[in-house]
Amino acid sequence: MDAFLASTVAVAIAEIGDKTQLLSLFLVARYAKRTPIILGILVATILNHALSAWLGAWIASFIPEAWLPWILVGSFLAIALWLLIPDKDDSEDSKFLGMGAFMATTIMFFLAEIGDKTQVATVVLAAKFTDTFWVIMGTTVGMLLANIPVIMAGRWLMERMPLATARISASILFVLLAMVTVWTTAMNS
């Protein structure tokens, strides 16, 4: 359950103010129905984060066991710094919009997640936790927890949410994950 909970919280907080939330706003403004957008996010996230988690687990299998915690600490700290940089919306003129809400959302979200903070976080979390399935489920639930309110409440919610505070909170969470990794490594040595 640790993998699921840590992954859910990490991605839900890291996702606040992320470009995929801006993409959610854009899609809600473009399409009237919200359910296909939510289902598109679900499918895109499961596919993207499953590939990311399997990559993280595979990479972890090649790294000497003594190095892994320190690489994870460095990765968590790098993500913490990266989270402090605001994202921009770059979805305005997509050729996928004519495909309908579900397909456009699925494709655009999958592509938006490539190289994104939450994808990198998924790779790192899968390297940390041995239960890849629960990392995938946690990061997917975290993505949905962050994006469904945006889809349902739209601009009203985004206008009232302090994005700088959310980015700082997410950054602090990844610093805490780095500190917990250092602590557990020291305790197990």
Secondary structure, DSSP 8 states (H G I E B T S, - for coil): -HHHHHHHHHHHHHHTT-HHHHHHHHHHHH-S-SHHHHHHHHHHHHHHHHHHHHHHHHHHHHS-TTTHHHHHHHHHHHHHHHTTS------TT-TTGGG-HHHHHHHHHHHHHTT-HHHHHHHHHHHH-S-HHHHHHHHHHHHHHHHHHHHHHHHHHHHHS-HHHHHHHHHHHHHHHHHHHHHHHHHH-
